[in-house]
Amino acid sequence: MKLHFLLLATLLLAPSAQQATGVKSVEARDILERMGTDFDAPRLGVPRPIQAKTVARDLAAGTEAELDAVAEKRRRTAASAKLESILRGQLRLEAAAPGNAKWLRVSEDGALTASLDAAGQARLDELLACMRAFDKLVMIEARYIELPKAAARKLGIDATSTLATIEERDILLESLMSEDADMLSSPKVLMLPLQQASLYVGDTVNYVEDWSVHKVETGGAEVLDPRIMEVRLGMSLVARAVPLPADKLSLSLEIGRATITKPMRTSRVQLGSREVEVALPEISNRRVQIELTVAPKATTLLPIPSEGDRMLLVFVTADVVPESK
């Protein structure tokens, strides 16, 4: 009797289990159209040779219209991949693969197909509705503050944290200023929802990394040709904001800082009959990545690891503003 009961229970549960996950297709072209071109911050702390810069478009590959079509196709391809990644992250799905019961894909033309259970489908509908209803812009403000590590410990700043209001942020900033802190910069960026934007504050340093010797055919005279390098230093912030239900924002942040030890070390080398000087720069490159969910006007504190007795603390404040501003 017990065996028969178990078999009957299995048969009764089987249909609902099979219906638990279903394939759903929806149109997301309108969301892709709202996703502007992503903007990356310049690569910091990576030396590269100085090359001639060109601004003219290469029309050998096609007409102006054809090049614009190629650029738009690349944008749509990148946007569909990013939207797919965002939705998978919010739904806690792995990348689509054979054997996965739950998956989600977004094609270049905006066709969204997903295999989800009832709860996942409801969450997907909620996310898409929120993205469509969001009619504002996102303002990201970054405040870069350098302060003594002892002051950070005194104020209990040792890990990433969040301040809920502007008032809390301003009170902490005032406390930091009284502890020998320096406000290095406070840039802002206004961006579309789902779009990646970047902030960069810094400069470029040029130096001679190496030399080569060329002999002139006539007379055999030696000509020294320096290899000049450039490296971007300073601070960068790459941010993406995704509107979520309950008036929340999902933020993806990447903070970078690159510094160089000054004065730069140099070394003299012998090239033929001449002695030349080359630079041996010591570059420090730090990077922090974080994803979090916040309410508008909330501030995230990001301590950036550093050497010495001072550290960099980045305040990132997110807010929403009407498109007319």
C-alpha positions in Angstrom: 0.0 0.0 0.0 2.8 2.4 0.8 4.5 1.7 -2.5 1.3 2.3 -4.4 0.9 5.6 -2.5 4.4 6.7 -3.4 3.8 5.9 -7.1 0.6 7.7 -7.1 2.2 10.8 -5.5 5.0 10.7 -8.1 2.5 10.6 -11.0 0.5 13.5 -9.5 3.5 15.7 -9.0 5.2 14.9 -12.4 3.0 17.2 -14.5 3.5 20.2 -12.2 7.2 19.6 -12.1 7.3 19.5 -15.9 5.4 22.8 -16.1 7.6 24.5 -13.5 10.1 25.7 -16.2 8.8 27.0 -19.5 10.3 28.9 -22.5 9.1 32.5 -22.9 9.8 34.9 -25.7 9.4 38.7 -25.5 10.4 41.7 -27.5 13.2 43.9 -26.0 14.1 45.9 -29.0 12.9 49.1 -27.4 15.2 48.6 -24.4 18.2 48.0 -26.7 17.4 51.2 -28.5 17.6 53.1 -25.3 21.1 51.7 -24.4 23.6 54.3 -25.7 27.2 53.6 -26.7 29.4 52.6 -23.8 32.2 54.9 -22.8 35.3 53.5 -21.2 37.8 55.3 -19.1 41.4 55.5 -20.6 43.7 52.7 -19.5 45.7 53.9 -16.6 49.3 52.9 -15.6 50.0 51.1 -18.9 53.0 52.6 -20.8 52.6 52.7 -24.6 54.6 54.2 -27.4 53.6 57.5 -28.8 52.0 57.2 -32.2 50.7 59.6 -34.7 47.0 60.3 -34.1 44.5 60.3 -36.9 41.0 61.7 -36.8 39.8 61.1 -40.4 37.6 58.1 -41.0 38.9 55.5 -43.3 36.5 55.5 -46.2 38.4 52.8 -48.1 36.3 50.2 -46.2 33.0 51.7 -47.5 30.8 54.7 -47.7 29.9 57.0 -44.8 26.5 55.3 -44.6 28.1 51.8 -44.6 30.5 52.7 -41.9 27.6 54.1 -39.8 25.7 50.8 -40.3 28.7 48.8 -39.1 29.1 51.0 -36.1 25.4 50.6 -35.2 25.6 46.9 -35.6 28.5 46.8 -33.2 26.6 48.9 -30.8 23.6 46.6 -30.9 25.7 43.5 -30.6 27.4 45.0 -27.5 24.1 46.2 -26.1 22.4 42.8 -26.5 25.3 41.1 -24.8 25.2 43.6 -21.9 21.5 43.4 -21.5 21.7 39.6 -21.4 24.4 39.8 -18.8 22.5 42.3 -16.7 19.3 40.2 -16.7 21.2 37.0 -16.0 22.8 38.6 -13.0 19.5 39.9 -11.6 17.9 36.5 -12.2 21.0 34.6 -10.8 21.3 32.6 -14.0 24.4 31.0 -15.4 25.4 31.4 -19.0 23.3 29.4 -21.4 24.7 26.0 -21.9 23.4 22.5 -23.0 21.8 20.9 -20.0 20.9 24.1 -18.1 17.2 24.1 -17.3 17.1 27.8 -16.8 18.7 30.2 -19.3 18.2 33.5 -21.0 19.4 34.9 -24.4 19.0 38.3 -26.1 19.6 38.5 -29.8 21.0 41.5 -31.7 17.5 42.4 -33.0 16.0 42.5 -29.5 14.4 39.1 -29.3 14.6 37.9 -25.7 14.1 34.2 -25.0 14.3 32.6 -21.6 13.6 29.3 -19.9 12.5 30.1 -16.4 10.2 28.9 -13.7 7.1 30.9 -12.7 9.0 33.0 -10.1 11.8 33.7 -12.6 9.3 34.7 -15.3 7.5 37.1 -12.9 10.8 38.6 -11.9 11.8 39.0 -15.6 8.6 40.8 -16.4 9.1 43.1 -13.4 12.6 44.0 -14.4 11.7 44.7 -18.0 8.7 46.8 -16.9 10.9 48.8 -14.6 13.5 49.4 -17.4 10.8 50.6 -19.7 9.1 52.9 -17.1 12.4 54.6 -16.1 12.3 58.0 -17.8 15.1 59.8 -16.0 18.8 60.1 -16.2 21.4 58.8 -13.6 23.8 61.2 -12.0 27.1 59.8 -10.6 29.3 62.0 -8.5 32.7 60.8 -7.4 34.7 62.5 -4.6 38.4 61.5 -4.4 39.8 62.1 -0.9 43.3 61.3 0.2 43.8 61.0 4.0 46.1 59.5 6.6 45.5 55.8 7.2 45.5 56.6 10.9 42.6 59.0 10.4 40.7 56.3 8.5 41.2 53.8 11.3 40.1 56.5 13.9 36.8 57.0 12.0 36.3 53.3 11.5 36.8 53.3 7.7 38.3 50.0 6.8 36.0 48.4 4.2 33.4 49.3 1.6 30.3 50.8 3.2 27.2 52.8 2.3 25.8 56.0 3.6 22.0 56.3 3.1 21.6 60.1 2.8 23.5 63.1 1.5 23.4 64.5 5.1 25.4 61.5 6.4 27.9 61.9 3.5 28.4 65.6 4.2 28.9 65.0 8.0 31.6 62.4 7.3 33.3 64.6 4.7 33.5 67.4 7.3 35.0 65.0 9.8 37.6 63.9 7.2 38.6 67.5 6.4 39.4 68.0 10.1 41.7 65.0 10.0 44.2 66.3 7.4 42.3 64.9 4.4 42.7 66.4 0.9 39.8 66.6 -1.6 41.6 65.8 -4.8 38.7 66.0 -7.2 34.9 65.8 -7.4 33.8 65.2 -11.0 30.2 64.3 -12.1 28.8 62.4 -15.0 25.2 62.2 -16.3 24.3 59.0 -18.1 21.4 57.0 -19.6 20.1 54.0 -17.6 21.9 50.8 -18.6 24.6 52.8 -20.3 28.3 52.6 -19.2 29.9 56.0 -18.5 33.3 57.0 -17.2 35.1 59.7 -15.3 38.8 60.4 -15.6 40.9 62.9 -13.7 44.7 62.9 -14.3 47.4 63.7 -16.8 49.9 62.0 -19.1 53.7 61.6 -18.5 56.1 61.1 -21.4 59.6 59.6 -21.0 62.4 58.0 -23.0 62.3 54.2 -22.5 65.0 53.2 -25.0 67.2 54.3 -27.9 68.1 52.8 -31.2 71.0 53.6 -33.5 70.6 54.2 -37.3 73.5 54.8 -39.6 73.1 57.2 -42.5 74.1 55.6 -45.8 76.0 58.7 -46.9 79.0 59.1 -44.7 78.0 56.4 -42.2 77.0 58.9 -39.5 75.1 57.5 -36.5 71.7 58.9 -35.7 70.1 58.2 -32.3 66.3 57.5 -32.4 64.6 57.6 -29.0 61.7 55.4 -28.1 59.3 57.7 -26.3 56.6 56.3 -24.1 53.5 57.8 -22.5 51.5 56.6 -19.5 48.2 57.9 -18.2 48.2 58.7 -14.5 45.4 59.7 -12.2 42.0 58.3 -11.2 39.2 56.8 -13.2 35.7 55.6 -12.5 33.6 53.3 -14.8 30.0 53.1 -13.8 26.8 51.5 -15.1 23.4 52.0 -13.4 20.4 49.7 -13.9 17.0 50.8 -12.6 15.3 48.2 -10.3 11.9 47.8 -8.8 11.2 49.6 -5.5 13.1 52.7 -6.7 16.5 51.0 -6.4 19.6 51.2 -8.6 22.0 48.4 -9.4 25.5 49.9 -9.7 28.5 48.3 -11.3 31.6 50.3 -10.4 35.3 50.1 -11.3 37.7 52.4 -9.6 41.2 52.8 -10.9 44.2 54.8 -9.7 47.7 55.0 -11.2 50.6 56.9 -9.8 54.3 57.1 -10.6 57.2 57.6 -8.3 58.9 61.0 -8.8 61.5 61.8 -9.6 61.8 58.9 -12.0 64.8 56.7 -11.8 67.1 56.9 -14.8 70.0 54.9 -16.1 72.8 55.8 -18.5 73.6 53.3 -21.3 76.4 53.3 -23.9 75.2 53.4 -27.6 78.2 53.2 -29.8 80.4 56.2 -29.0 77.6 58.0 -27.1 76.1 57.7 -23.7 72.4 58.3 -23.4 69.9 58.3 -20.5 66.7 56.2 -20.3 64.0 56.3 -17.7 63.0 53.4 -15.3 59.6 54.5 -14.1 58.0 52.9 -11.0 54.3 52.8 -11.6 51.6 51.8 -9.1 48.3 50.7 -10.6 45.4 49.9 -8.3 41.9 48.8 -9.3 38.7 47.9 -7.4 35.5 46.5 -8.8 32.2 46.2 -7.0 28.5 45.6 -7.7 25.8 46.8 -5.3 22.2 47.8 -5.0 21.5 51.3 -3.6 18.7 53.8 -3.3 19.0 57.2 -5.0 21.1 59.7 -3.1 23.0 56.9 -1.3 26.8 57.1 -1.2 29.2 54.2 -1.4 32.6 54.5 0.3 35.4 52.7 -1.5 38.8 52.5 0.1 41.6 52.0 -2.5 44.6 50.0 -1.2 47.8 52.0 -1.3 51.4 52.0 0.0 52.7 54.5 2.6 50.9 56.2 5.4 48.1 57.8 3.2 45.2 56.2 1.4 42.6 57.1 -1.2 38.9 57.1 -0.3 36.3 57.4 -3.1 32.8 58.6 -2.3 30.4 57.5 -5.1 26.9 59.1 -4.9 24.1 58.0 -7.3 21.0 60.0 -7.9 18.3 60.2 -10.6 17.3 63.5 -12.3 14.7 64.4 -15.0 16.0 64.3 -18.6 15.3 68.0 -19.0 18.1 68.9 -16.5 
